[in-house]
Amino acid sequence: EPEVTQTPSHQVTQMGQEVILRCVPISNHLYFYWYRQILGQKVEFLVSFYNNEISEKSEIFDDQFSVERPDGSNFTLKIRSTKLEDSAMYFCASSVGLADTGELFFGEGSRLTVL
Amino acid sequence: AQSVAQPEDQVNVAEGNPLTVKCTYSVSGNPYLFWYVQYPNRGLQFLLKYITGDNLVKGSYGFEAEFNKSQTSFHLKKPSALVSDSALYFCAVRDMIRDDKIIFGKGTRLHILP
C-alpha cells in the first residue's frame, strides 16, 4: 500500500539554526500539506501546496517557514531560524486532489526538538 | 472560516459497551467531514468520511458516524468498544467552497477499560 514517508523521524537542533524536514508524498497525489502537533495535542494546519505553489497558509506559517518541491518527488519544509516554540511533531500529508473527496494520507511525522 | 469542536478531552468506556465521541462543526458552505485516529507515536489514520448521501457512514474497525445537519454534528460511534480502540480521535472538516485544507478539532482521548 502506498504511503507518505518522512525524514528524519527525530531532529534535535539549537535555537536559531535552520532545519529542513523532508517528505515523499504518495506518487499520484497532487496536493501536499504540512501540519504540526505540539505535545500530542491539537493538529494545526501550516500550509497547503499545489501545482508548485502555496495554495493556502496559516498564521503560523510566517516568513521563517518555506516549502518547496525541488525534484518532483520530495516535498520539504524549511524553518530558517528555529525558535523554542517550534518544537513539535511535524506531519506531512498528501491527497489526490480537489476532484476527490479530499481525505488526507499522513506520514508518521518528524519530531523537532529545539534547545 | 471553518472550525471543529470536540467538547470532551477524554472519554472512558468499558470494553463491550457502546461508545460515542462528540464533534460539532462550523463551515460557510456544505461540509466534508472526517474522523481520524492517532495511536501513540504514529501519524493520523483516516477512519471515515461524510461527503453526501446517507447520514450514517461506516468506516474502518467497526466505527460509524452520523451526520446531523440541523445540529451541525458528526459524532463518532461504535456499538461495542475494544481495548484496542484506545487512542486519540480527531474530527475534521473541509469546506466544500474553499476546500484546499482540512481543519482538525483538538482531539478526544478514548480510553477503553478492560
Contacts between the chains, C-beta under 8 A, distances in Angstrom:
chain1	res1	chain2	res2	distance
A	4	B	43	7.7
A	31	B	100	7.0
A	33	B	101	6.9
A	33	B	102	8.0
A	35	B	104	7.7
A	40	B	88	7.0
A	41	B	106	6.5
A	41	B	107	6.6
A	42	B	104	6.8
A	42	B	105	7.6
A	42	B	106	4.4
A	42	B	107	6.4
A	43	B	44	6.9
A	43	B	90	6.1
A	43	B	104	4.2
A	43	B	107	7.3
A	44	B	104	7.8
A	45	B	101	5.3
A	45	B	102	7.4
A	45	B	103	6.2
A	45	B	104	7.6
A	48	B	100	5.0
A	48	B	101	5.0
A	50	B	100	6.9
A	55	B	100	4.6
A	55	B	101	7.9
A	56	B	100	5.2
A	56	B	101	5.5
A	91	B	43	5.8
A	91	B	44	6.9
A	93	B	44	7.9
A	98	B	99	6.5
A	98	B	100	7.4
A	101	B	32	6.3
A	101	B	49	5.9
A	101	B	51	5.0
A	102	B	32	5.6
A	102	B	94	5.1
A	102	B	99	6.1
A	102	B	102	6.9
A	103	B	34	6.3
A	103	B	46	5.1
A	103	B	49	5.7
A	104	B	44	7.7
A	104	B	46	7.2
A	104	B	102	5.8
A	105	B	46	7.2
A	106	B	36	7.9
A	106	B	43	3.9
A	106	B	44	4.5
A	106	B	45	7.4
A	107	B	43	5.5
A	108	B	42	6.2
A	108	B	43	4.7
A	109	B	42	7.8
A	109	B	43	5.4
